[in-house]
Structure formats: structure tokens, C-alpha cells
Amino acid sequence: MERESRFPRWLRRGARGAAAGAAAARAREELLLAAAGAGFPLAPAAHPQGYRCSCERIGCPSPARHPVSLAWQTQATTDRDQILRWLRADPEANFVTATGRAHDVLDVPASAGYAALDRLTAQGVEIGPVAVTDPDRMLFFTATRGTPDDEDEWWPCELDCHPETMDEHPGLRWHCRGSYVLLPPSRVMGSETAGTAAGVRWLRGPEHPLPEPLSLLESLTDACAQTARLEAETEPAAWPAG
């Protein structure tokens, strides 16, 4: 019996791979447009490129986690056509969403986020969109405190987190005016193996109504405090000095 050439099989595998890739691209596009449709302003961001950030900056301090342009606040938009143009120009681009316009984001350690999510669900509290950011953060999207015309009406908070102050907020971070977060679906550099893409993904999508931030804040801060206590209790004791 004549054996089938390996070449047609290779072509079929290639065709299946291309179809799967096209389907994944369409699904990603739909998720991004759904977020824009919910009022989340988007701007393009860097993405993993092999073992480095696509921005090609040597020693990039936030690889695959920052906007492409310094003018990201001006660029951020919900315009469908503009988002599609960005996607066509760079299909691998991540996207950030600018906070403090249509929404804020309460950003907590993942362990605290899951505990708070269970507590809020049990209490019947309205929970809005929620995303997980690898390797260890969770994002709760809420209504925004806004940007009133009268600056005196805008109340600052010691929890406010801006891109340049991320390291100052290891517990709960409140992203509001002037900040951003990566929007699902985005890829980030892997935490365990260099070059392995991890990601940002929805647990609850942008179709859920945005809750008031104060309705979530107590449960999130309590969960963060409990997580911090547990971590402190489980840390190994320092080696005694001789």
C-alpha cells in the first residue's frame, strides 16, 4: 500500500494551527472591544517578545506592563475603529485601561482577593468585573471617584497608586486618576521561567455593572491585613547571631 507523503500532513497541521490562531485573535479582539463598549478607555501597551519586552529598552523596569507611548492618557479611547487600527498595526500588543475616567481599580494580592471575593459573594454584595494578573495580583473594577471640575471636591487617598508609585503599595493599591492597569487579555513575562508568557484574564467580565468602591473596600482591606499577618507568621525566623 502506498504511504501518504508527510508533506500533506504537515500542510494540514499548518492549516489547523493558522485557523486556531485566527480564532484566538478574533476572541481577543472581541474581549477588547467589549471592554471598550463598557466604557473602559484603552491604549496600546508593550508585550513579551521572546525573553524581553517589546519596547527593547535595556533594563526595562516594567517589561510588558507599560503603555507604548508617554501620551497614553491622551491616547486612551473607547473608539472601536481606533482600537482595531492599533490591533492591525501590532496584533501582539497588550492594552492598558486608563483609570479615573469611567472606572477605578482596587488592586490587591491574589490570595487576599480570592478571600475577599468569597466573603463578598456570601454577603450578597454586588461585585463588578474582576481580573487576575499573573503571578499574584487581583483587580477589582469599580465606579470611579471621578474628576470633578472643582479640584477641591476630589479627595486624595493614601492608597492612591500611580504607575511610578507601584512599589509603595505592596498591599491594596487604588488606581484612580492618572493611573492604569493592564486589561485582559494581556500577556506578561512569566514569573518562574524567563520568556514564558503569563497573563491577565477575566474572572468576571466587563459586562458586570461597576459597584461603588466603598462597598468593597472594607472586605478587601481586611483580607489584605489578614494575608499580611499570615505571611509574617510563616516567615522563617532570622538566623540567630553568634
Secondary structure, 3 states (H helix, E strand, C coil): CCCCCHHHHHHHHHHHHHHHHHHHHHHHHHHHHHHHHCCCCEEEECCEECCEECCCCCCCCCCCCCECCCCHHHHCECCHHHHHHHHHHCCCCEEEEECCCCCEEEEEEHHHHHHHHHHHHHHCCCCCCEEEECCCEEEEEECCCCCCCCHHHCCCCCCECCHHHHHHCCCCEEECCCCEEECCCEEEECCCCCCCEEEEEEEECCCCCCCCCHHHHHHHHHHHHHHHHHHHHHCCCCCCCC
